[in-house]
């Protein structure tokens, strides 16, 4: 696209300039190019682990799709495989999103963790509002499991067969299933799932079972007894919806005690929520929390998978569920990796040159362009770091010339442009951004330059 002069290439250059953007990262205390770092899925594989993320099928394009496909070795449908999603009306099935996620995973060499078959939540109204005998309920459940597991037979690495069966005190949750079928709904569901796909690993999954406590001990006792009875149970899922600074000190010990029962363990829904707005201290603590959880999984051979419940802050259940809390995932809402991302990478044995204190990035874009002129802008955004003054520099490769700037003082010498903050916008707070604009001239081509922040 550089220095092109034919009409077609000129049009292409203009199009590219309008669409493309480039970013330079500066990190507090150092610099790095995160794009060159080894993807998390490769780091995890080298440790004998799989790292995964929950996903929404409709979002699997653009940057979201690129990151989901390149950084993660397994995908969990966040909602698409739940009963209300797949059978909204009795006997009427909708597999569209689930199929899409499975196809995406196959195209990207990823595993799929099926989620979830038996749960107290997100069941269709026709099921929860119905009045069923125990026998009818059992048949409905068996049919549901046979149909869904059968549909994806051979394509699902692991199923969260039973989700959230316990109360906090370790008693059984008195939901539709327990009330209608008794505690053996769990053994029956596992048995039906095994019959429908003998190759899939079958899990029981719950929250607040990460540390050793009454709830996790009830789960431990259940898994032990299922094993003793010969019921098919292959794994335990620890959801790990954590609060900042509250990784249980007994996490690794708890993972190990399940492993010692002869089952796999997965961290299935990891996120770490914090009070908003996120500041650099919180983001550093969050990085430490992600690192501790990842390290605990790495330390136990049978901890086979670590999945984050959404990889970007724009795709998390937390913000709407806990008003005032959020920023729970490893990427910010603009898909920039946060300190937590680098912390996971480091716990998986990766070396990153970015300190876990965050970074600021500059993004150049062409806002509009006409025959010989254009308007450009640069957005400087910080996450986990902050600036009290800034300077953005770039080199034009196709003879462009800045003629006028606003919200910055810009000078151009030859092809080199230097822009510094105005008196009123030198501060870029952690989690904030500053934008400045300029007009310029171009001819032949207007490629987007790389901006350096310093
Ligand atoms: O609640 C967090 C997770 C706890 N463990 C089991 C997971 O399956 C659960 O996931 C969340 C989804 O991430 C949310 O996306 O489950 C929520 C429901 O309990 C999901 O939220 C629901 C909203 O409540 C609905 O309003 C919405 O229609 O997502 C639905 C689909 O976007």
Boltz pocket constraint, residues with backbone or C-beta under 6 A from the ligand:
constraints:
  - pocket:
      binder: B
      contacts: [[A, 78], [A, 79], [A, 121], [A, 122], [A, 163], [A, 207], [A, 239], [A, 269], [A, 317]]
      max_distance: 6.0
